[in-house]
């Protein structure tokens, strides 16, 4: 199973992911996929860290790396550093990453 991920875009440098982050949440985790104003899929995530000094972004990167079993050094918040709506880049083989995250999303019933 798996396949294209609604919240991801394949790019030459890797995979771009649209994420809506809720900082200062009750738990670190994922809350499904929603559509944004442009009907693009967005992965909803929450972290317990507060949005100060980049702590929430760091917690998001750590959570994504652990969940998807990729090195933290391959992940970067490239848009939305101070906004809830973020774009995260995972550097690497975009097709392989898309399949891996697609399989994960299907296993979570997010796809």
Buried (B, 14 or more C-beta within 10 A) or exposed (E): EBEEBBBBBBEEEBBBBBBBBBBEBEEBEBBEBBEEEEEEBBBBBBBBBEBEEBBBBBBBBBBBBEBBEBEEEBBBBEEBEEEEEBBBBBBBEBEEBBBBBBBBBBEEEBB
